[in-house]
């Protein structure tokens, strides 16, 4: 049997679920925001350590 026919009979291509798409995008944005916060915290921590080392030297 043709692969295209088998896929069609088994529900492919799947319909797009807008709610699922929105949740995936929301999770992606949250991850980007968390990653950015972590990066900013690392930069701040590195700067604070550098300043402290200069003051105690």
C-alpha positions in Angstrom: 0.0 0.0 0.0 1.2 3.5 -0.7 2.8 5.4 2.2 0.7 8.5 1.5 -2.5 6.4 1.8 -1.4 4.8 5.0 -0.5 8.1 6.6 -3.9 9.6 5.5 -5.8 6.7 6.9 -4.0 7.1 10.3 -4.8 10.8 10.7 -1.8 12.5 9.1 -1.2 15.2 8.6 -2.4 16.1 12.1 -4.5 19.1 12.6 -2.8 22.0 14.3 -4.0 22.6 17.9 -3.8 26.3 18.5 -3.9 25.9 22.3 -1.0 23.5 22.3 1.0 25.9 20.0 0.4 28.8 22.4 1.5 26.7 25.4 4.7 25.7 23.6 5.4 29.3 22.7 4.7 30.4 26.3 7.1 27.8 27.7 9.7 28.9 25.2 9.4 32.6 26.3 9.5 31.6 30.0 12.7 29.6 29.3 14.3 32.5 27.5 13.4 34.9 30.3 14.8 32.5 33.0 18.0 32.0 30.9 18.4 35.7 30.6 17.9 36.3 34.3 20.5 33.6 35.1 22.9 35.2 32.6 22.4 38.7 34.1 22.9 37.2 37.6 26.2 35.6 36.5 27.4 38.9 35.0 26.4 40.7 38.2 28.1 38.1 40.4 31.3 38.2 38.3 31.4 42.0 38.5 30.8 42.0 42.2 33.6 39.5 42.8 35.9 41.5 40.6 35.1 44.7 42.5 35.6 43.0 45.9 38.9 41.6 44.8 40.1 45.1 43.7 39.0 46.6 47.1 40.8 44.0 49.2 44.0 44.0 47.1 
